[in-house]
């Protein structure tokens, strides 16, 4: 795999250089703004295909079973988490009430003011 570096005044210029050198199917690996403009690291797609065919993936070794751990005891809830839970329950109840009110309003026939 040969990664090539392209430097242009802007991204459009750098991409033009990539297309000229590697073609439309080039793979862009990285790009960044530099003091001189935009730098693009790219490689030809054919180089990726050739390298993946030549280097087979090694076989996967089995994973060891997880170590036995003692049961984790939940920590007691403090006052702030209890207050938060109470507030959340209250907000949920208010939302249910609003939904019921909206459903009743929608099911009621529209009044006509003439």
ABEGO torsion letter per residue (X at the ends): XBBBBBBBABAAAAAAAAAAAAEAABBBABBBBBAAEBBBBBBBAAAAAAAAAABBBBBBBBBBBBBBBBBBBBBBBBAAAAAAAAAAAAAAAAAAAAAAAAAAAAABBBBBBX
